[in-house]
């Protein structure tokens, strides 16, 4: 039976984008900035217009709306890159919950 809930810790730097890879079949993830600096998030590392900031101590969620029927495809499959993260300045850390 597949795990229904997973957490991952990502250590970030200001230079490179870090891919957030889904470890389980999930339709929701929560990104919590546990570092001292803001982090940047994007789904397209080549498009600065897609960058968003998450200040220290804040969190953001990405979810799939569930239809009335439970016969639906999950949004994120194991191995999918859901989003990219990096620190806005210096070192950073994010905790991501998948379910």
C-alpha positions, -999 to +999 in steps of 0.1 A: +000+000+000+013+034-010+022+059+017-006+086+020+015+113+036+052+124+032+074+153+044+107+164+028+133+190+038+150+211+012+182+230+018+183+260-006+209+285-018+205+317-038+223+304-069+205+273-081+169+263-084+160+232-064+133+209-079+106+198-055+100+162-065+067+145-055+076+113-035+041+098-035+008+101-054-006+133-040-032+160-048-019+185-022+014+200-011+023+226+015+056+246+013+067+261+046+097+285+047+116+274+078+147+294+071+157+330+080+155+344+045+127+347+019+126+319-007+115+322-043+092+297-060+085+291-097+072+266-121+093+280-149+129+289-140+134+307-174+105+331-168+110+358-141+074+368-144+065+334-128+087+339-097+069+344-064+083+351-029+076+333+004+089+352+034+105+335+064+079+317+086+052+317+059+037+289+040+019+283+007-002+254-006-009+238-040-039+216-043-061+197-067-099+202-065-116+169-058-147+163-079-178+146-063-167+113-077-135+097-062-128+083-097-102+110-106-066+113-116-043+126-089-025+158-099+010+148-088+025+115-095+057+101-078+087+116-096+069+147-109+087+180-104+059+202-089+078+235-083+113+249-080+126+267-050+157+288-041+167+312-014+164+349-021+195+356-002+222+333+013+211+299+027+175+289+031+153+259+041+119+247+032+097+219+046+073+204+021+043+182+030+027+160+004-007+142+008 
